[in-house]
Amino acid sequence: ATKLRDEILTELPDLKLGSADFMVDIHDKSPSFSGIDDVVFMIKTNPGTPFAPLHKIASGGELSRLMLALRVVLNNPNNHKAIIFDELDTGISGATASAVGQRLDRLSKSEQLLVITHSAQVAGYADKHFKISKQSENDKTTTTVIEITDDDKINELARIISGATITPESIATAKILIKKSVL
């Protein structure tokens, strides 16, 4: 518990959780099919507040970033799994989004990740990009998923950066973000 706490605390500042504190609360319980320990992840997200169970006080964005930190810290390269992160970037941008992208990149070296994001900083680290679109016609909705590569990938990241009007500046930024991920 102490080692896990120390490792999680090193991840939190870059994930915009620098004021948070984390600990693992372990209590004995009667033997059952799930073991003899009751383990609760405890957090305080603001200085001066008491620790409380993670699942009771963390916001969706905080919970997502804490789960990413846990995955990075507990990563075992011999366990090959697929992990899905849905909108892990909610409520973050800039340096924090880049820190999330870097950790996802590091985790992707031993795990298969599927990341749903609206952040160009996060998407720039991906090996593969897919565009998901929906169309509704006559009370029927169709969802399409296509892999995008090369210029389509750059244009999609540029669209995320600048909105409906893709500019030369957003294209240049998209190229930088994608290039950074392959360095």
N, C-alpha and C positions, 0 to 999 in steps of 0.2 A: 504494500500500500504506500509506503514512504517513497520507494523508488518510482512508482507510477506517478505519484503526486509531483515529485521533483521533475520528471520528464515532461509531464503535461504543462507545468508552470513555465517551462522554457519555450513551449510552443505558443502560449496564449498572447504575449505582447504583439507579435506580428499579425495575429488574427483579430486584432482590434478588441482584445479582451485583456489588456494589460492590467486593469484594475481588478480583475477577477481573481479569486482564490479557489483552489480545488483541493478536495481531500476524499479519501475512501474511508467510509465508516463500516467497520466489520464488527458484528455481534454474533455470539454463539446462538444457535437455535436448536430445537429438537431435530434429531436426524430425520431426513425425509428423502424423497427421490431426487431432490435438488441439492442435497448436501447437508452440512452441519453449520454453515455460516450464512448469515444474512448480510449481504453486501449492498451498500447504497452509495452511489456517487453523490457527493455533497459539493455545493458551490455557493459562493457569495459573489455576486456580480458587481457590487459597489462597496467601497471601503466603509466600514462602520456598520454594515448590515450583518446579521447573523448567517451562518451556514444554513442551508436548507437543501432538501433533496433536489437534484438536478431537474428531474421531470416536473417538479412543481413550480420552479421559478424561472427557468431559462426560457427566453423567447425563441421563436422558431429559428431565427438567424443565429442566435447564440448557441442553440442546441446543435445546429448543423455544423458550426465551426468547432464546437467541442468534440463532436463525433469525428470530424476530420482529424483533430489533434490526437484523439484516442487511436484512430486507425493508423496514423503515422507512427505513434509511439509503440503500439502493440503489433506492428507489422511483422509478420513472419514470412520470409521469402520462400519457405517450403510449402506454405498454404496457398494454393492457387485458387482464387475466388474471383467472382465478379461482384463489384460493388457499384451501387447506383447512388449518385448524389443528385438530388432534385433541387435546383435553384439554391445551391449552397451560397451563392453570391448576394442573397437578399439583404439589402440594407448596407452594403459595403461598396467601396469603389477605390480607385487609385492604388496606393501602396498596399492596402489590405487585400484588395482583389489580386494583386500580383503575388502577395504572400500565399494566398489560397492556391493560386495557379502553380506556384513553385512546389507546394506540398503535394498537390495532386500529381504533379509531374514525378516527384520522388516516389510516391506511392504506386504510380503506374508502372514502375520498373519491375514490380513483383506481383501486382494484382491487375486484373482487367477492370477498368473503370468506365462507367457510362455517366457522363456529367451533363446535366441539363442546365444551361446557363444563359444569361442575358448580358454577361460581362465579357467585353473584348479582351480584357487582361487575363481572364481565366481561359477563355476559348483559345487564345493564342498559344497556349501550351499543348494543345491536343495534337495527337498524331493523325487522327482522322476527324473530319467534320461532316455532320449530317444536318440537313435542313428539314425541318418539320413544318408542313403547312396544312391548313384545313380549308375546305371549301364546302359550302352548304348550298344545296339546290333542291327544291321541291321537298322540303322536310327531311332531307337526307344529308348527312355530313360525312365527308370523306377526308381521311387523314393520309397524307403522303409523306414518306420519308425517303430522301435521296442523299447519296453521298455527294459532297461538293469538294472539288479539288482546284488547285491552281488559281486562276483568276476569279472563279466563282467563290472560292474560299476567301480570298482577299476582299472581294466586293461585299460579301456577307458580313465580315468583321467591320468593314468600313460603314456599312448600313447600321450596325449595332452602335458604332461610335457616333455617327452624325445624324441618324434618323432617316427620314424619307429621302433627303437629298444627299447623295454621295458626293463628297468634294475631293479634290486632289489631296488636300491635307489629311482627310480621313483615310484615303487609300495609302498614303505614305505611312501613317501611324499604324494601320493594319499590317503593312509589310514589316515594320519594325517589331510589332508584337509577335508575328509569326516567326520571324528570323530569330528573335530572342529565345524562342522555345526550342530551336534546333542547335543552339550553341552548346 
